[in-house]
Amino acid sequence: MNRPTLLTLWTRAMRLRCPRCGEGRMFANWFKMHPACDHCQFRYERAPGFFLGSAYINYGLTGMLVTITYMILHFGFQVENPDLAIPLGTFAVLFPLFYFRYARALWLAMDCFIDVNVLRDE
């Protein structure tokens, strides 16, 4: 099996598809993940707690977006803190819920890119 490129793995992650074959869907619904690909049987969760790292991706991106938005609006457009608190707070709560699936897919894609043995037939 040819090793997928980083771009291929990233594209599959953004489409929420299996990193090995690119065909199977990773999620059954918004939060429930399939245990394995229905097309190639690739197991998604490598070990108990494997997806804990995806929380760092989600948290990091959320924090970065809130910080950049705050800096631009507060210092660039002089929007006052009370006017920013509710919209940025709401974003900080809702965005991680939306991005949950993508963070998991990216975490798995990064693991597949770094560990060359992960994508081999099990």
PLY file of the C-alpha trace (Angstrom):
ply
format ascii 1.0
element vertex 122
property float x
property float y
property float z
element edge 121
property int vertex1
property int vertex2
end_header
0.00 0.00 0.00
1.33 3.44 -0.92
1.66 5.87 1.96
-0.78 8.78 1.56
0.68 12.26 1.41
0.08 14.80 4.13
-2.26 16.69 1.78
-4.25 13.52 1.09
-4.59 12.76 4.81
-5.59 16.37 5.54
-8.21 16.30 2.77
-9.64 13.04 4.06
-9.76 14.47 7.58
-11.59 17.59 6.41
-14.10 15.35 4.61
-14.38 13.19 7.79
-13.35 10.10 5.84
-11.16 7.13 6.69
-7.46 8.06 6.53
-6.55 4.70 4.97
-9.03 4.40 2.09
-10.77 7.79 2.00
-14.12 6.07 1.47
-15.64 5.16 4.83
-17.32 7.75 7.03
-15.73 8.30 10.42
-18.87 9.44 12.25
-22.31 7.89 12.67
-23.77 11.21 13.88
-22.50 14.52 15.24
-20.61 13.04 18.21
-20.64 9.25 17.76
-17.70 7.81 15.92
-17.75 4.49 14.12
-15.29 2.03 15.70
-13.86 1.14 12.28
-14.15 2.02 8.61
-17.06 0.23 6.96
-15.08 0.05 3.70
-11.58 -1.16 4.71
-12.11 -2.09 8.41
-9.40 0.33 9.63
-9.81 0.78 13.40
-10.08 4.47 14.26
-9.31 4.45 17.98
-5.76 3.21 18.29
-5.85 2.76 22.11
-8.01 3.82 25.06
-7.82 7.59 25.36
-6.24 7.94 21.92
-8.37 10.94 20.98
-7.40 12.96 24.06
-4.88 14.74 21.85
-7.67 15.97 19.61
-8.94 18.06 22.53
-5.64 19.98 22.40
-6.17 20.71 18.72
-9.73 21.87 19.40
-8.75 23.94 22.45
-5.72 25.45 20.72
-7.60 26.51 17.62
-10.47 27.94 19.66
-8.10 29.91 21.87
-6.14 31.18 18.89
-9.27 32.31 17.02
-10.70 34.06 20.09
-7.38 35.79 20.80
-6.83 36.97 17.22
-10.43 38.15 16.90
-10.20 40.00 20.21
-6.94 41.70 19.23
-8.27 42.79 15.85
-11.61 44.05 17.14
-10.37 45.63 20.37
-7.12 47.19 19.21
-7.85 47.60 15.52
-11.48 48.73 15.62
-11.63 49.97 19.26
-14.56 47.70 20.19
-14.99 47.81 23.98
-14.54 44.72 26.16
-18.18 44.51 27.31
-19.26 44.44 23.66
-16.85 41.59 22.92
-17.45 39.43 25.99
-20.74 37.78 25.01
-19.99 37.15 21.32
-16.49 35.80 21.98
-17.69 33.77 24.98
-20.48 32.26 22.89
-18.01 31.46 20.12
-15.64 29.84 22.65
-18.45 27.51 23.75
-20.06 26.70 20.39
-17.01 26.44 18.10
-15.47 23.42 19.93
-18.79 21.58 19.61
-18.77 22.21 15.86
-15.06 21.45 15.44
-15.07 18.27 17.59
-15.27 15.88 14.62
-12.63 17.70 12.59
-10.20 17.79 15.52
-10.55 14.02 15.92
-10.12 13.43 12.20
-7.01 15.65 12.13
-5.54 13.89 15.16
-5.98 10.52 13.47
-4.55 11.86 10.21
-1.48 13.20 12.02
-0.98 9.83 13.70
-1.27 8.05 10.35
1.27 10.41 8.79
3.82 10.13 11.61
3.52 6.39 12.28
4.06 4.66 8.94
2.90 1.29 10.32
-0.59 2.47 11.32
-2.08 2.28 7.82
-0.89 -1.25 7.08
-3.50 -3.99 6.98
-4.23 -5.21 10.49
0 1
1 2
2 3
3 4
4 5
5 6
6 7
7 8
8 9
9 10
10 11
11 12
12 13
13 14
14 15
15 16
16 17
17 18
18 19
19 20
20 21
21 22
22 23
23 24
24 25
25 26
26 27
27 28
28 29
29 30
30 31
31 32
32 33
33 34
34 35
35 36
36 37
37 38
38 39
39 40
40 41
41 42
42 43
43 44
44 45
45 46
46 47
47 48
48 49
49 50
50 51
51 52
52 53
53 54
54 55
55 56
56 57
57 58
58 59
59 60
60 61
61 62
62 63
63 64
64 65
65 66
66 67
67 68
68 69
69 70
70 71
71 72
72 73
73 74
74 75
75 76
76 77
77 78
78 79
79 80
80 81
81 82
82 83
83 84
84 85
85 86
86 87
87 88
88 89
89 90
90 91
91 92
92 93
93 94
94 95
95 96
96 97
97 98
98 99
99 100
100 101
101 102
102 103
103 104
104 105
105 106
106 107
107 108
108 109
109 110
110 111
111 112
112 113
113 114
114 115
115 116
116 117
117 118
118 119
119 120
120 121
